[in-house]
Every structure is written in structure tokens, then in C-alpha cells.
Amino acid sequence: MSGTTGQLISVHPDELKFQFELEKQSYCDLKVVNNTENHVAFKVKTTSPKKYFVRPNTSVIQPWDSCVIRVTLQAQQEYPPDMQCKDKFLIQSTTVPPHTDVDELPQDIFTKDSGRTIEECKLRVVYISPHAAPGTSGEGFKQSFDTSSMDHPTSSEDNQALQHLKGERDAAIRLTQQLQQDLEMLKGRRSRKRDSGFSFTFTFFVGLIGIMVGVLLNLLLSSPSAV
């Protein structure tokens, strides 16, 4: 049977809410009420027994009485994906003879093979932020956690950002130096081209003048001498 209310017992609240903080324990109290005039034994089971500490996990409640169960979430080293918890709790209950002590309960009392009528109450687990308003779910906590991480980066993130900026600065300096070298090289090439052009022109005119002078001298020397 799913839900928080059965014929034998009722459980409050209807889900387990834990304030989730890394490396810190958190607890949630459940109140189990015997709704009958019989003695009722119950047992708490979970899909993740290593994560939770339940006391008492088994007990007997007198008629119309109640019992408080404290479920402690052990300190965790990492956040679950998307802050969603898939853990489930199951509270099984059955009637027992009057004045039955918890130590006298048969080991197979909560198994189907015992022949007893066993009722089941299923509860889900919700993680909430310690600073969130009542009713905030794990998704709200995820958002607040992400925002705080952005507003207050860790020292490791600071170092990575600083190294990235230094790398960009060094690359800019190297690019500037390379551009300066290329500019000087272009200036040298243009200067050499201007010099070589001037030398060729000067040589051409000097040669042309020499040829003309030579031609004139040849004409003068080859002319008949005047009598």
C-alpha cells in the first residue's frame, strides 16, 4: 500500500526532507501513529541502507499510541546528479499479541511467508537547501548552489582565470613583436628596391652618355682633315 495512512498506522510527514550539505549529517523525524486498539509492530526499510541511520528501525506501538523515528542522512562527499534523490523508504506494519516486546518479534514477521497481514507505507526522499524557504525542493537548491558558485568562485577557478589572462597577454605581446619585425623587413625591402632602381637608372644614363661621346669622337676622327 502506498501513502502515509493505512488501516494500522499513519505516518507524518508524508515524505522525508533533508537539508543537504556536503560533509554534514542531516536528520528527519517521522511520527508513526497506531490507529487501532491492537499492538502494532513496524519495521523501516530503505533502498540505501548505507546512507541512512534509522532509530528505532523496529518497534511495537501500543493501542492509539505513537512513536517517533529519527532518520539520519550520513555525511555525503558529493552532490547527487541534478540534486534529485531516488532513495525510497518502506514502513511495514502488522498486529502482534498484547504486551509483545520488540526483542520477542520473530525474524520472519515482516515476510510474506509468515502468513500475517502486512501493510506497507512508502515514502520518498527530498533534498532541500538549508537556506531555502519551506517547500523548496532539490531543484531549487541546485539553482541556488549553481548561483552561489558563480558569484563566489573558488580559489582554483581564480587561478585558472589568472593563468588564462596571462596566456592571452603573452600571445598578444608575441604577435606585436612579430608584426614589428615584419614591418621593419618590409621597410628594408622597399629601401633596397629604391636604391637599386636609382643605381640602374644612373648607370643607364652614364652608359648612354659614354656611347654618345664615343660616337662623336669616332665621327670627328674619321672626318677628312681640312687643307
DRENPALO-741456 format. One record per residue: residue number from 1; x, y, z of N, C-alpha, C in turn. Coordinates in pm, 1 decimal, padded with zeros to 6 digits. Layout:
DRENPALO-741456
R  resi      n.xx      n.yy      n.zz     ca.xx     ca.yy     ca.zz      c.xx      c.yy      c.zz
R   NUM         X         Y         Z         X         Y         Z         X         Y         Z
...
***
This chain:
DRENPALO-741456
R  resi      n.xx      n.yy      n.zz     ca.xx     ca.yy     ca.zz      c.xx      c.yy      c.zz
R     1   00085.7  -00119.9   00000.0   00000.0   00000.0   00000.0   00088.2   00123.4   00000.0
R     2   00064.4   00219.5  -00092.0   00138.6   00343.2  -00098.0   00062.6   00450.3  -00022.0
R     3   00138.3   00546.5   00034.2   00073.1   00654.4   00104.1   00117.5   00659.7   00247.7
R     4   00060.4   00751.4   00325.4   00100.1   00772.2   00463.9  -00004.5   00724.2   00562.5
R     5  -00119.0   00680.2   00513.0  -00225.2   00637.0   00603.9  -00272.2   00497.3   00565.1
R     6  -00271.0   00408.3   00662.2  -00320.6   00273.8   00640.5  -00422.6   00238.9   00746.5
R     7  -00463.1   00114.6   00747.5  -00560.5   00072.3   00848.5  -00495.7   00061.4   00985.5
R     8  -00366.9   00029.5   00987.6  -00299.2   00010.2   01115.4  -00229.5   00136.9   01163.9
R     9  -00152.4   00198.8   01078.0  -00073.4   00313.9   01121.2  -00089.8   00429.2   01022.3
R    10  -00050.5   00548.2   01067.9  -00037.4   00664.5   00980.8   00098.6   00726.5   01009.8
R    11   00159.9   00783.2   00905.7   00295.9   00836.7   00916.6   00294.9   00983.7   00876.2
R    12   00360.2   01064.9   00956.9   00370.3   01208.9   00931.7   00516.6   01253.2   00949.6
R    13   00569.7   01334.9   00855.5   00508.7   01384.4   00731.8   00503.9   01275.3   00625.0
R    14   00456.0   01312.8   00506.7   00435.6   01212.8   00402.3   00558.9   01191.4   00314.7
R    15   00671.0   01260.6   00345.2   00797.3   01240.3   00276.1   00911.9   01282.0   00367.7
R    16   01028.4   01228.9   00342.2   01144.8   01261.5   00423.6   01222.3   01375.0   00357.5
R    17   01234.9   01486.2   00427.4   01306.6   01601.3   00375.6   01434.8   01622.1   00455.4
R    18   01544.8   01632.1   00382.5   01674.9   01650.5   00446.5   01739.8   01778.1   00394.8
R    19   01793.1   01857.2   00487.0   01873.9   01971.4   00447.5   02010.8   01918.7   00405.9
R    20   02038.9   01929.0   00277.9   02157.8   01864.3   00221.9   02274.6   01961.5   00218.5
R    21   02381.2   01926.9   00291.7   02508.0   01999.0   00288.0   02620.0   01896.0   00282.5
R    22   02719.8   01925.0   00201.0   02831.6   01832.0   00188.3   02902.9   01815.2   00321.5
R    23   02939.2   01690.4   00350.8   03017.2   01653.9   00469.3   02947.1   01693.2   00599.2
R    24   02812.7   01696.8   00595.9   02736.1   01724.6   00717.0   02618.8   01628.2   00726.2
R    25   02591.4   01582.7   00849.2   02475.7   01496.8   00870.8   02347.9   01580.5   00873.4
R    26   02238.0   01516.2   00839.4   02107.9   01579.9   00846.3   02006.5   01475.2   00889.8
R    27   01901.1   01517.6   00957.1   01804.0   01419.3   01004.3   01661.3   01466.4   00977.8
R    28   01572.4   01369.4   00977.7   01429.5   01394.1   00961.8   01354.6   01303.5   01058.2
R    29   01258.4   01359.4   01130.1   01178.5   01282.2   01226.0   01044.4   01243.3   01164.4
R    30   01008.8   01117.8   01184.0   00879.4   01066.7   01139.2   00797.4   01026.4   01261.9
R    31   00671.4   01062.2   01259.1   00580.8   01023.0   01366.4   00489.7   00912.7   01315.9
R    32   00497.4   00795.9   01379.6   00415.8   00680.5   01342.0   00305.6   00663.8   01447.0
R    33   00180.9   00667.7   01402.5   00066.2   00662.2   01493.6  -00008.0   00530.2   01474.5
R    34  -00034.9   00462.8   01584.5  -00114.9   00340.3   01583.4  -00262.6   00379.3   01584.7
R    35  -00331.9   00346.6   01477.5  -00472.0   00386.4   01464.0  -00570.4   00281.1   01514.5
R    36  -00520.9   00180.3   01583.7  -00607.6   00068.6   01623.4  -00599.6   00045.6   01774.8
R    37  -00683.1  -00045.6   01817.2  -00681.5  -00086.3   01958.4  -00590.0  -00206.2   01980.8
R    38  -00513.0  -00243.2   01877.3  -00420.0  -00355.5   01887.3  -00275.6  -00305.1   01901.3
R    39  -00191.1  -00393.1   01945.8  -00048.3  -00363.9   01943.6   00001.6  -00384.1   01800.0
R    40   00076.4  -00289.4   01752.7   00124.6  -00293.1   01614.0   00276.7  -00285.6   01612.8
R    41   00336.5  -00380.2   01542.6   00481.3  -00379.2   01523.9   00512.5  -00320.8   01385.7
R    42   00622.8  -00247.4   01375.8   00661.6  -00190.9   01246.6   00812.2  -00209.8   01224.9
R    43   00850.6  -00202.4   01098.5   00990.9  -00212.5   01060.0   01016.2  -00115.0   00944.9
R    44   01129.7  -00043.9   00952.4   01164.8   00055.4   00849.9   01272.7  -00002.8   00759.3
R    45   01248.6   00003.0   00628.7   01345.5  -00041.5   00530.0   01373.2   00072.2   00431.6
R    46   01492.7   00071.2   00370.3   01528.9   00172.3   00272.6   01608.7   00110.2   00158.5
R    47   01604.2   00174.3   00043.4   01679.0   00125.5  -00072.5   01828.2   00157.3  -00062.5
R    48   01866.2   00245.1   00031.6   02008.3   00282.1   00050.3   02043.8   00273.2   00198.0
R    49   02056.4   00153.3   00251.3   02079.5   00137.6   00395.6   02212.1   00195.1   00444.3
R    50   02311.7   00207.0   00355.4   02441.3   00259.7   00399.1   02440.2   00412.6   00415.2
R    51   02342.4   00477.3   00356.8   02337.5   00623.4   00362.5   02261.6   00674.8   00484.1
R    52   02175.6   00590.3   00542.8   02085.8   00638.1   00647.2   02100.9   00556.0   00775.1
R    53   02079.7   00625.6   00886.4   02081.9   00563.4   01018.8   01942.2   00582.2   01078.5
R    54   01871.1   00472.0   01102.7   01731.5   00478.1   01147.2   01720.5   00423.7   01289.5
R    55   01663.4   00505.2   01379.2   01640.1   00461.1   01517.5   01507.4   00515.5   01569.1
R    56   01419.8   00425.5   01616.6   01432.3   00279.6   01603.2   01389.3   00235.0   01463.3
R    57   01452.0   00132.2   01413.6   01410.8   00079.2   01283.8   01304.0  -00029.1   01298.9
R    58   01288.7  -00078.4   01422.7   01183.2  -00176.4   01453.4   01130.5  -00148.3   01593.8
R    59   00998.6  -00154.1   01609.9   00941.6  -00129.2   01742.7   00797.2  -00178.0   01745.7
R    60   00738.4  -00173.6   01865.7   00598.4  -00210.3   01885.7   00527.4  -00090.8   01948.1
R    61   00415.1  -00051.1   01888.0   00339.6   00064.1   01937.1   00211.3   00014.3   02004.2
R    62   00186.3   00066.2   02120.9   00066.5   00027.3   02194.2  -00057.4   00089.8   02128.4
R    63  -00177.1   00039.0   02161.4  -00300.3   00089.9   02100.5  -00314.9   00241.2   02115.4
R    64  -00347.3   00307.8   02005.9  -00370.7   00451.9   01999.9  -00249.9   00536.1   02041.8
R    65  -00137.1   00474.6   02045.9  -00014.9   00545.4   02084.9   00064.7   00581.9   01958.5
R    66   00177.6   00644.9   01980.1   00260.0   00685.0   01867.0   00408.1   00665.0   01900.1
R    67   00489.6   00674.7   01796.1   00634.3   00656.6   01811.3   00704.2   00751.0   01713.6
R    68   00815.1   00809.5   01756.9   00892.9   00899.3   01671.4   01017.7   00825.7   01622.6
R    69   01035.4   00826.4   01491.7   01151.6   00764.0   01429.6   01243.9   00875.4   01378.5
R    70   01369.9   00867.3   01414.2   01467.2   00964.3   01362.1   01550.2   00897.4   01252.9
R    71   01543.5   00954.8   01133.9   01621.5   00905.7   01020.2   01734.6   01005.5   00993.7
R    72   01857.1   00959.0   01003.4   01973.7   01046.0   00986.1   02041.7   01016.5   00853.5
R    73   02059.1   01120.8   00774.3   02134.5   01110.1   00649.4   02281.9   01129.5   00681.3
R    74   02362.2   01027.9   00652.9   02504.6   01036.8   00680.8   02570.5   01143.8   00594.2
R    75   02683.6   01196.6   00641.0   02756.6   01299.7   00566.5   02796.0   01246.6   00428.7
R    76   02765.7   01324.3   00326.0   02793.9   01285.7   00188.4   02911.1   01366.8   00133.2
R    77   02986.7   01305.5   00041.0   03105.4   01368.5  -00015.5   03079.4   01438.6  -00147.9
R    78   02963.6   01414.3  -00209.5   02933.7   01477.6  -00337.9   02783.4   01492.7  -00353.6
R    79   02746.3   01584.6  -00441.2   02604.8   01607.7  -00466.9   02551.2   01503.5  -00564.5
R    80   02428.8   01460.7  -00546.8   02369.0   01367.1  -00644.3   02339.0   01439.4  -00774.1
R    81   02329.2   01368.5  -00886.9   02300.5   01432.7  -01015.4   02170.8   01513.4  -01009.6
R    82   02181.6   01640.4  -01049.4   02065.1   01730.5  -01053.6   01997.0   01744.4  -00918.0
R    83   02066.6   01709.2  -00811.9   02012.7   01718.7  -00675.8   01882.5   01640.3  -00659.5
R    84   01865.3   01538.7  -00739.8   01746.0   01454.8  -00730.4   01781.6   01325.9  -00655.4
R    85   01700.8   01292.6  -00556.6   01725.5   01172.4  -00476.4   01626.2   01063.5  -00516.0
R    86   01678.1   00947.8  -00545.7   01593.6   00835.0  -00584.9   01572.6   00735.6  -00470.4
R    87   01621.3   00768.1  -00352.8   01606.5   00677.4  -00238.9   01460.0   00668.5  -00196.1
R    88   01423.5   00551.7  -00149.1   01286.4   00528.8  -00101.4   01291.0   00461.2   00036.0
R    89   01185.5   00487.2   00114.9   01169.7   00421.6   00244.3   01037.9   00344.8   00244.4
R    90   01040.4   00234.0   00315.3   00922.9   00148.7   00328.0   00902.1   00115.4   00475.4
R    91   00782.7   00143.5   00525.3   00748.2   00109.2   00663.8   00643.1  -00000.7   00659.8
R    92   00681.3  -00118.1   00709.0   00590.8  -00232.1   00715.5   00532.0  -00241.7   00856.2
R    93   00406.1  -00280.0   00864.4   00340.1  -00290.8   00995.2   00248.3  -00412.3   00997.3
R    94   00231.3  -00467.5   01117.9   00142.2  -00582.2   01137.5   00102.2  -00587.2   01285.5
R    95  -00009.5  -00647.3   01312.5  -00054.3  -00658.1   01451.5   00018.7  -00772.2   01522.1
R    96   00037.3  -00755.2   01652.5   00104.9  -00856.7   01734.6   00024.6  -00874.1   01863.3
R    97   00047.0  -00982.1   01934.7  -00025.3  -01004.5   02060.9   00005.5  -00894.5   02162.4
R    98  -00086.1  -00869.6   02254.5  -00063.3  -00766.6   02356.5   00064.5  -00791.6   02435.6
R    99   00127.5  -00680.2   02474.7   00247.8  -00682.7   02558.5   00365.3  -00754.4   02491.1
R   100   00364.2  -00758.8   02359.7   00477.2  -00818.5   02288.4   00593.9  -00721.7   02290.0
R   101   00710.4  -00771.1   02329.8   00831.4  -00688.2   02331.5   00899.5  -00695.4   02195.1
R   102   00967.2  -00588.9   02160.2   01032.1  -00584.5   02029.2   01135.9  -00694.9   02013.6
R   103   01201.3  -00732.9   02124.8   01301.5  -00839.6   02118.0   01237.9  -00976.9   02097.6
R   104   01107.9  -00985.6   02118.2   01039.5  -01113.9   02103.6   00980.9  -01132.7   01963.6
R   105   00997.5  -01034.8   01876.8   00939.9  -01045.9   01742.9   01014.2  -01151.4   01661.7
R   106   00942.7  -01238.9   01593.0   01007.5  -01338.0   01506.7   01084.0  -01269.0   01393.5
R   107   01192.3  -01327.9   01349.5   01274.3  -01267.8   01245.2   01200.1  -01257.4   01111.9
R   108   01105.3  -01351.3   01090.2   01034.0  -01351.5   00962.6   00896.0  -01286.6   00972.1
R   109   00877.2  -01202.6   01075.5   00744.1  -01148.4   01098.1   00698.9  -01055.2   00985.5
R   110   00795.1  -00990.9   00916.7   00759.0  -00896.7   00811.2   00779.1  -00955.2   00671.1
R   111   00785.9  -01086.3   00662.6   00795.5  -01152.1   00532.6   00659.0  -01209.1   00493.9
R   112   00640.4  -01227.1   00365.2   00513.2  -01279.3   00317.0   00491.7  -01424.9   00359.4
R   113   00601.7  -01492.8   00384.8   00590.7  -01633.4   00424.3   00539.8  -01650.5   00566.9
R   114   00533.4  -01541.6   00643.3   00489.0  -01553.1   00782.7   00339.0  -01579.1   00791.6
R   115   00267.5  -01553.4   00685.2   00122.9  -01574.8   00687.1   00045.8  -01460.8   00748.8
R   116   00114.9  -01355.0   00792.4   00048.3  -01240.9   00853.1   00004.7  -01139.9   00746.5
R   117  -00090.7  -01056.9   00785.7  -00129.2  -00945.1   00700.7  -00034.4  -00829.8   00726.9
R   118   00038.5  -00790.1   00625.1   00140.2  -00685.3   00639.4   00100.7  -00565.4   00554.1
R   119   00092.2  -00452.6   00618.7   00065.3  -00329.4   00546.5   00197.2  -00256.5   00518.3
R   120   00199.3  -00183.3   00407.0   00321.5  -00113.5   00367.7   00291.6   00033.5   00339.6
R   121   00380.4   00118.8   00385.6   00370.9   00262.6   00362.2   00502.4   00307.7   00298.8
R   122   00495.0   00363.5   00176.4   00614.3   00404.4   00103.3   00633.5   00555.5   00112.8
R   123   00757.4   00595.3   00135.0   00792.0   00736.8   00147.0   00909.3   00769.0   00054.9
R   124   00901.7   00883.9  -00007.3   01013.8   00926.6  -00090.8   01102.6   01025.6  -00014.5
R   125   01221.6   01052.2  -00068.6   01319.4   01139.3  -00005.4   01338.5   01264.2  -00089.8
R   126   01345.7   01379.6  -00023.3   01365.5   01507.8  -00091.0   01480.8   01580.8  -00023.5
R   127   01572.9   01634.5  -00103.4   01682.9   01715.7  -00051.7   01648.1   01863.7  -00070.1
R   128   01671.0   01942.6   00034.0   01642.2   02085.3   00027.1   01764.3   02163.4   00074.3
R   129   01768.7   02290.9   00036.4   01877.5   02378.3   00078.2   01854.4   02424.4   00221.5
R   130   01959.6   02436.8   00301.2   01941.7   02484.5   00438.3   01897.4   02630.3   00443.8
R   131   01916.2   02705.1   00332.6   01877.0   02846.2   00329.3   01751.7   02869.8   00247.6
R   132   01691.2   02762.2   00197.1   01573.4   02778.1   00112.0   01449.0   02796.9   00197.3
R   133   01349.3   02856.4   00137.0   01221.0   02874.3   00205.6   01151.3   02740.0   00217.8
R   134   01061.0   02724.9   00314.2   00988.8   02598.1   00329.6   00918.2   02559.7   00201.2
R   135   00928.4   02433.2   00166.0   00864.1   02383.5   00046.0   00954.4   02383.5  -00074.8
R   136   01076.7   02437.8  -00060.4   01169.0   02438.9  -00173.6   01224.1   02299.9  -00194.9
R   137   01222.9   02254.2  -00315.4   01268.3   02119.0  -00347.7   01414.4   02119.2  -00382.4
R   138   01464.5   02002.2  -00419.4   01604.8   01987.4  -00454.4   01642.0   02068.4  -00576.3
R   139   01547.4   02088.9  -00671.1   01578.3   02167.3  -00790.7   01608.9   02311.0  -00753.3
R   140   01532.2   02364.9  -00657.9   01559.6   02499.5  -00611.8   01695.5   02508.8  -00546.6
R   141   01731.9   02405.5  -00474.3   01862.6   02403.7  -00411.7   01972.5   02399.7  -00515.9
R   142   01950.3   02323.5  -00621.7   02050.2   02314.7  -00728.3   02074.2   02452.1  -00788.4
R   143   01965.1   02528.0  -00811.0   01980.4   02659.2  -00870.2   02054.3   02753.2  -00776.8
R   144   02021.3   02751.7  -00648.1   02090.3   02839.0  -00554.7   02236.3   02799.1  -00541.3
R   145   02263.1   02669.7  -00547.5   02401.4   02623.4  -00538.8   02481.1   02669.2  -00659.4
R   146   02423.7   02657.3  -00780.4   02492.7   02699.4  -00900.4   02518.6   02849.4  -00897.9
R   147   02420.0   02927.9  -00852.5   02435.2   03072.6  -00849.1   02543.8   03113.2  -00752.4
R   148   02545.0   03052.4  -00634.5   02647.8   03086.8  -00537.3   02785.3   03051.0  -00588.0
R   149   02795.1   02943.8  -00664.3   02924.1   02905.8  -00719.8   02971.7   03008.2  -00820.5
R   150   02877.4   03067.8  -00895.5   02915.1   03167.4  -00993.5   02952.8   03298.4  -00926.0
R   151   02879.0   03336.2  -00820.8   02906.7   03461.9  -00753.7   03033.3   03456.3  -00670.6
R   152   03066.7   03340.5  -00621.5   03182.1   03324.9  -00534.9   03268.0   03210.5  -00585.7
R   153   03348.3   03233.5  -00691.1   03431.0   03125.7  -00746.1   03535.5   03081.3  -00647.1
R   154   03576.2   02958.1  -00658.4   03676.1   02902.8  -00569.5   03813.0   02954.1  -00607.5
R   155   03912.0   02935.2  -00519.3   04048.7   02978.1  -00545.9   04105.3   02907.5  -00667.8
R   156   04067.4   02782.7  -00688.5   04114.0   02709.7  -00806.2   04064.0   02775.4  -00933.7
R   157   03937.6   02818.0  -00934.4   03883.0   02885.8  -01051.4   03952.3   03019.4  -01072.8
R   158   03986.0   03091.7  -00963.1   04058.3   03217.5  -00975.0   04193.1   03196.0  -01040.7
R   159   04265.4   03093.6  -00998.2   04396.9   03064.9  -01054.6   04387.7   03031.5  -01202.8
R   160   04286.9   02951.6  -01240.3   04270.6   02916.5  -01380.2   04241.0   03039.9  -01464.9
R   161   04156.4   03130.2  -01413.9   04125.3   03252.6  -01487.9   04248.7   03340.8  -01502.3
R   162   04329.6   03350.4  -01395.5   04451.0   03431.2  -01399.2   04550.2   03375.2  -01499.7
R   163   04568.0   03244.0  -01501.3   04659.2   03181.7  -01597.0   04611.7   03203.8  -01740.1
R   164   04479.6   03199.2  -01760.4   04424.0   03221.0  -01894.2   04452.3   03362.9  -01941.3
R   165   04435.9   03462.3  -01852.8   04461.9   03600.8  -01888.6   04610.1   03623.4  -01918.5
R   166   04698.9   03560.9  -01840.3   04842.0   03573.3  -01864.5   04878.6   03514.7  -01999.7
R   167   04819.0   03401.0  -02033.2   04846.3   03339.1  -02162.5   04804.7   03429.4  -02277.5
R   168   04684.6   03491.9  -02264.8   04639.9   03582.3  -02369.7   04730.3   03704.4  -02380.5
R   169   04778.3   03756.4  -02266.7   04868.4   03872.1  -02269.1   04999.4   03837.8  -02338.3
R   170   05056.7   03720.8  -02304.7   05182.6   03679.2  -02366.1   05166.2   03659.3  -02516.8
R   171   05053.0   03601.7  -02557.6   05029.4   03581.5  -02700.1   05018.8   03715.2  -02773.1
R   172   04953.9   03815.0  -02709.5   04941.9   03947.1  -02770.1   05078.6   04013.2  -02784.9
R   173   05164.6   03997.3  -02683.8   05299.2   04055.4  -02690.6   05378.8   03991.9  -02803.9
R   174   05370.3   03858.0  -02814.0   05444.2   03789.8  -02920.7   05394.3   03833.6  -03059.2
R   175   05262.6   03851.5  -03073.1   05206.8   03894.4  -03200.5   05253.5   04035.3  -03235.8
R   176   05256.6   04123.7  -03135.0   05303.4   04260.6  -03158.2   05449.1   04262.1  -03203.1
R   177   05533.5   04183.4  -03138.1   05673.5   04175.8  -03175.7   05690.2   04122.4  -03317.1
R   178   05612.2   04022.4  -03353.4   05620.0   03965.3  -03488.0   05579.0   04067.7  -03593.2
R   179   05472.3   04144.1  -03562.8   05428.1   04247.0  -03656.0   05532.9   04355.1  -03674.2
R   180   05601.3   04392.5  -03564.4   05707.4   04491.7  -03573.9   05823.0   04441.4  -03659.7
R   181   05859.5   04314.1  -03642.5   05965.8   04256.3  -03723.4   05928.1   04254.4  -03871.4
R   182   05802.7   04215.8  -03900.4   05757.3   04213.5  -04039.6   05758.0   04353.7  -04099.8
R   183   05719.1   04454.3  -04020.1   05717.7   04591.6  -04069.7   05858.2   04639.7  -04101.8
R   184   05955.6   04611.3  -04015.1   06093.6   04650.1  -04040.8   06147.6   04581.0  -04166.3
R   185   06109.9   04454.0  -04183.6   06156.1   04380.4  -04301.0   06099.9   04442.3  -04429.1
R   186   05970.6   04480.1  -04426.3   05910.0   04544.5  -04542.9   05975.5   04678.4  -04573.6
R   187   06005.6   04755.6  -04468.9   06073.2   04884.2  -04489.7   06209.0   04864.6  -04554.4
R   188   06284.7   04761.6  -04510.8   06416.0   04733.8  -04568.3   06406.6   04694.8  -04714.4
R   189   06305.0   04614.0  -04746.0   06288.9   04572.1  -04885.2   06256.4   04691.3  -04974.2
R   190   06167.9   04780.1  -04929.4   06132.6   04898.1  -05009.0   06252.9   04989.9  -05028.4
R   191   06333.0   05002.0  -04922.9   06451.9   05087.1  -04932.3   06550.9   05030.6  -05032.7
R   192   06571.3   04897.0  -05028.3   06664.6   04835.3  -05120.7   06616.0   04846.2  -05264.7
R   193   06482.7   04835.3  -05284.1   06428.0   04849.1  -05418.6   06450.0   04989.3  -05472.5
R   194   06430.8   05093.0  -05390.2   06452.6   05229.8  -05433.0   06599.0   05253.6  -05467.6
R   195   06690.1   05200.6  -05388.4   06833.8   05217.5  -05411.9   06874.8   05149.4  -05541.0
R   196   06828.1   05022.8  -05562.2   06865.6   04950.4  -05682.8   06809.3   05017.3  -05805.8
R   197   06689.4   05074.7  -05798.2   06630.2   05145.2  -05911.2   06709.6   05268.9  -05947.4
R   198   06753.6   05341.8  -05847.3   06833.8   05462.1  -05870.8   06966.5   05426.7  -05933.7
R   199   07031.3   05322.8  -05886.0   07161.9   05282.1  -05938.9   07150.3   05239.4  -06083.5
R   200   07045.1   05166.8  -06118.9   07027.3   05121.5  -06256.4   07003.0   05238.7  -06350.2
R   201   06921.3   05332.0  -06304.5   06893.8   05450.0  -06388.8   07019.3   05532.3  -06409.3
R   202   07091.5   05553.6  -06300.3   07215.9   05631.8  -06310.1   07315.0   05565.2  -06403.4
R   203   07330.5   05433.6  -06391.4   07423.6   05358.8  -06476.2   07381.7   05366.2  -06622.2
R   204   07249.0   05358.4  -06646.0   07198.7   05364.2  -06784.2   07232.1   05497.7  -06850.2
R   205   07205.2   05606.1  -06777.3   07234.7   05737.9  -06834.6   07383.7   05759.8  -06854.0
R   206   07464.4   05713.9  -06758.9   07609.8   05728.2  -06773.1   07659.0   05651.2  -06894.5
R   207   07607.4   05528.1  -06911.6   07646.3   05447.8  -07028.9   07604.3   05512.9  -07158.5
R   208   07479.9   05569.3  -07160.1   07428.1   05632.1  -07281.1   07512.9   05753.2  -07319.7
R   209   07548.3   05830.8  -07219.5   07632.5   05948.3  -07246.8   07768.8   05906.2  -07301.0
R   210   07823.1   05796.3  -07241.5   07953.9   05746.4  -07288.6   07948.4   05702.8  -07433.2
R   211   07839.0   05634.1  -07470.4   07824.2   05588.0  -07609.5   07816.2   05707.5  -07704.6
R   212   07738.5   05808.7  -07663.5   07723.8   05925.9  -07748.9   07856.7   05998.0  -07764.6
R   213   07929.6   06010.3  -07658.1   08061.1   06074.3  -07666.0   08153.4   05995.2  -07757.3
R   214   08148.5   05860.8  -07742.6   08232.4   05776.7  -07828.2   08198.2   05791.6  -07974.2
R   215   08069.1   05798.3  -08006.2   08025.5   05814.4  -08145.2   08074.5   05946.3  -08201.5
R   216   08063.1   06051.3  -08124.2   08107.5   06183.0  -08170.3   08257.4   06184.1  -08195.4
R   217   08332.7   06121.3  -08105.1   08477.4   06117.2  -08123.3   08513.2   06039.7  -08248.1
R   218   08443.8   05927.3  -08270.9   08470.4   05849.0  -08390.9   08440.3   05929.1  -08517.3
R   219   08331.0   06004.4  -08514.8   08296.4   06085.6  -08632.2   08401.3   06193.3  -08655.2
R   220   08446.9   06254.1  -08551.9   08547.4   06360.1  -08564.3   08680.3   06303.7  -08617.8
R   221   08718.4   06188.1  -08564.4   08846.7   06129.9  -08604.3   08840.4   06076.0  -08747.1
R   222   08723.0   06027.9  -08791.1   08712.3   05972.8  -08923.6   08689.9   06078.3  -09033.6
R   223   08663.3   06204.9  -09000.6   08638.7   06311.5  -09098.6   08770.0   06349.6  -09169.5
R   224   08769.7   06386.6  -09305.7   08893.7   06428.2  -09374.9   08948.2   06556.5  -09316.3
R   225   09073.9   06566.8  -09307.3   09138.5   06685.7  -09248.1   09122.9   06802.0  -09345.2
R   226   09096.6   06916.9  -09295.2   09082.3   07036.3  -09378.4   09218.7   07077.5  -09430.7
R   227   09233.1   07123.4  -09564.5   09359.5   07164.6  -09627.1   09384.3   07307.9  -09589.5
***
